[in-house]
Amino acid sequence: MPVMGKARAMRQISRHRRPQGQAQRGQATRFWGRHAVLAALANPERTVKRIWGTREALGQLDLPPVIPISYAEVTDLARLVARDAPHQGLVIEVDPLEDIYLGDLLQQEVDADSKRPLIVLDQVTDPQNIGAVLRSAAAFDAAAIITQDRHSPPESGVIARSASGALEIVPWVRVVNLSRALEEIAEAQYWRIGLMGDTDTTLGSTLDGSRVALVLGSEGDGMRHNVMEHCDVLAKLPISPRMESLNISNAAAIALYAVATAKS
């Protein structure tokens, strides 16, 4: 099965390398699981430093000769990853992707006259939630997810596994200040919708065909006040009063579906 050179429709933003001498964000990390590994191998922007696998799993791949390969037993692979992680016979070591700049992404979307939504996450720190949101973003053709650098986790095997390949597809933009990023998003003519439960306005009533940025806060504290003030409207998902709230990844998936169906 070929794994290199796969075309990717969503990640086309040019990347800018950091000035010489400035450290790359994070260190090399390990991904595991078939979807995460194959997606990383298919991403020409991803540097894969080494791959470990069982003979059976590696025998199904058409790997480039430049990647060092180590054959390993299942029990050996288990020692390379998080405890009880379902590695499916494949583990790779990768460098983190280069930064994506918000201005570049917004310009690309405007130039393409695109109305793909943005997902803005305020202090969402759980890696599994980040991965699940990335997966939903890929499923509903979102343009990117945007997080504040110091309030979001680095790339990791947990995120890659939860994202099921979407980490390599959906641009992940990290910004220094989320409020300033929302101002830049507004200048690009996006309608900024903050999702929360304490409002009478439903999400569906706010969708009018404009470019949309969906802003979601953490499950514990929700959106910070300053982030909330940088939204054009606050809206809720019309869930039953028997439940107080939804998991952040479920809320993102439902909101993205609402945007997708409103455009059609």
Secondary structure, 3 states (H helix, E strand, C coil): CECCCCCCCCCCCCCCCCCCCCCCCCCCEEEECHHHHHHHHHCCCCCEEEEEECHHHHCCCECCCCCCEEECCHHHHHCCCCCCCCCCCEEEEECCCCCCCHHHHHHHHHHCCCCCCEEEEECCCCHHHHHHHHHHHHHCCCCEEEEEHHHCCCCCHHHHHHHCCHHHCCCEEEECCHHHHHHHHHHCCEEEEEECCCCCCEHHHHCCCCEEEEEEEECCCECCHHHHHCCCEEEECCCCCCCCCCCHHHHHHHHHHHHHHHHC
